[in-house]
Amino acid sequence: MNIGNIHFDGIPVCLAPMAGTSSVTFRGICVEQGASYAPTELVSARSIIYNGVERSYRYMEIDPEHEGITCIQLFGSEPGDFSEAIKIMLSDERLSKVDMIDINMGCPVSKVVKTGAGSALIRTPDVAAAIVRAAVDAALQFGKPVTVKTRIGFNRFIAEDSRDFVKRLSDAGASMICVHGRTAGQMYGGSADWDAIALMCEAAHGQGTAFFANGDIRNDDDAVRILDHTGADGIMVGRAAMGDPWIFARIRAALDGEPRPPLPDNAQKCDMLMRELTGTAEHIGEVTAVKEMRSVMPHYIKGLPGGAAIKVRLCGASTIEEVREILKECRELWT
Ligand SMILES: Cc1cc2nc3c(=O)[nH]c(=O)nc-3n(C[C@H](O)[C@H](O)[C@H](O)COP(=O)(O)O)c2cc1C
């Protein structure tokens, strides 16, 4: 299957973009474990125009050597912002290597929605289509495809409106549309509506546009089921990959009809946590890395004996050495 000029052998299984989690280090790790690609977290198109790429560079940084196919996600509410931001971004030597641009039309956070960006665009399909057109025109000059990630609706799923939304994004030139099966109003609560995703997938395919499904893929069986249920060409896995990048190898095996690789043991989980932490520190510095990984580290030790107490200690750590010491004690406890 293809997204624009980018070819995938087999069904693409991707890491869903997640602010605070999708660091360049974690994305590289997920790809190493079998993810087809991993978009960056959302970056403001307007900030790129006003501040240049440097201020948001840490969120946009790509590492083609370890990531393979790369994708930067932008958000905004003005078509002109996308034209300009994409030109600025793709004229930067480091970022010019990116393979595709994704547009965020799903973020439910009020700070984003009140500016008319993210999921607010579901309510303004004219603007959404104009944004895709502007982004496609700008990216085309650099030979890069544009994709969109959105949700099934704003407050409610209305099949006709959502199918129409998909058609308009396709007509405007989106090379792939990924749908998270929740409304913006649901944020991350309730459950993803795979029936709604299936209807939107049908609309995309009717326009000849590739389509990915996302939402509540918690394990390899879910991955097989959502593809079957929705008819999607690919999938994105978000929260289930936090602290478990090995999920991509298990999904890949399930899709290929191969035996699942064994689950990681406790020592492997500790090693991977340290790898993600030290790798992240190399990019953004130790102090910021330890602080920002506070939301990620607990996922690696979820369900392990004494996990709750260890989580508190890990979240109180402020250096890599402290984290290493805590994990050293844990390893002794766990072996
Ligand atoms: C902490 C967090 C941050 C997220 N940040 C983004 C983001 O920057 N861009 C985006 O398109 N979606 C973002 N999402 C949504 C996910 O990409 C995904 O659509 C959602 O988590 C549902 O998939 P899942 O059930 O596999 O987690 C975020 C989700 C979470 C939990």
Ligand as a Chemical Component Dictionary entry (heavy atoms), coordinates in Angstrom:
data_LIG
# 
_chem_comp.id                   LIG 
_chem_comp.type                 NON-POLYMER 
_chem_comp.pdbx_formal_charge   0 
_chem_comp.three_letter_code    LIG 
# 
loop_
_chem_comp_atom.comp_id 
_chem_comp_atom.atom_id 
_chem_comp_atom.alt_atom_id 
_chem_comp_atom.type_symbol 
_chem_comp_atom.charge 
_chem_comp_atom.model_Cartn_x 
_chem_comp_atom.model_Cartn_y 
_chem_comp_atom.model_Cartn_z 
_chem_comp_atom.pdbx_ordinal 
LIG C1  C1  C 0 -1.113 11.761 26.070 1  
LIG C2  C2  C 0 -1.687 11.803 24.682 2  
LIG C3  C3  C 0 -1.235 12.746 23.773 3  
LIG C4  C4  C 0 -1.768 12.794 22.471 4  
LIG N1  N1  N 0 -1.257 13.692 21.586 5  
LIG C5  C5  C 0 -1.702 13.675 20.295 6  
LIG C6  C6  C 0 -1.097 14.501 19.299 7  
LIG O1  O1  O 0 -0.149 15.263 19.557 8  
LIG N2  N2  N 0 -1.603 14.425 18.035 9  
LIG C7  C7  C 0 -2.647 13.581 17.699 10 
LIG O2  O2  O 0 -3.054 13.544 16.541 11 
LIG N3  N3  N 0 -3.202 12.786 18.620 12 
LIG C8  C8  C 0 -2.754 12.799 19.886 13 
LIG N4  N4  N 0 -3.282 11.923 20.796 14 
LIG C9  C9  C 0 -4.319 10.957 20.377 15 
LIG C10 C10 C 0 -3.680 9.630  19.956 16 
LIG O3  O3  O 0 -2.881 9.802  18.807 17 
LIG C11 C11 C 0 -4.755 8.565  19.672 18 
LIG O4  O4  O 0 -5.594 9.053  18.659 19 
LIG C12 C12 C 0 -5.608 8.234  20.889 20 
LIG O5  O5  O 0 -4.808 8.044  22.036 21 
LIG C13 C13 C 0 -6.459 6.970  20.635 22 
LIG O6  O6  O 0 -5.657 5.859  20.344 23 
LIG P1  P1  P 0 -5.316 4.732  21.452 24 
LIG O7  O7  O 0 -6.626 4.201  21.976 25 
LIG O8  O8  O 0 -4.513 3.693  20.713 26 
LIG O9  O9  O 0 -4.541 5.405  22.543 27 
LIG C14 C14 C 0 -2.787 11.885 22.104 28 
LIG C15 C15 C 0 -3.239 10.937 23.023 29 
LIG C16 C16 C 0 -2.709 10.887 24.294 30 
LIG C17 C17 C 0 -3.211 9.845  25.260 31 
# 
loop_
_chem_comp_bond.comp_id 
_chem_comp_bond.atom_id_1 
_chem_comp_bond.atom_id_2 
_chem_comp_bond.value_order 
_chem_comp_bond.pdbx_ordinal 
LIG C1  C2  SING 1  
LIG C2  C3  SING 2  
LIG C2  C16 DOUB 3  
LIG C3  C4  DOUB 4  
LIG C4  N1  SING 5  
LIG C4  C14 SING 6  
LIG N1  C5  DOUB 7  
LIG C5  C6  SING 8  
LIG C5  C8  SING 9  
LIG C6  O1  DOUB 10 
LIG C6  N2  SING 11 
LIG N2  C7  SING 12 
LIG C7  O2  DOUB 13 
LIG C7  N3  SING 14 
LIG N3  C8  DOUB 15 
LIG C8  N4  SING 16 
LIG N4  C9  SING 17 
LIG N4  C14 SING 18 
LIG C9  C10 SING 19 
LIG C10 O3  SING 20 
LIG C10 C11 SING 21 
LIG C11 O4  SING 22 
LIG C11 C12 SING 23 
LIG C12 O5  SING 24 
LIG C12 C13 SING 25 
LIG C13 O6  SING 26 
LIG O6  P1  SING 27 
LIG P1  O7  DOUB 28 
LIG P1  O8  SING 29 
LIG P1  O9  SING 30 
LIG C14 C15 DOUB 31 
LIG C15 C16 SING 32 
LIG C16 C17 SING 33 
# 
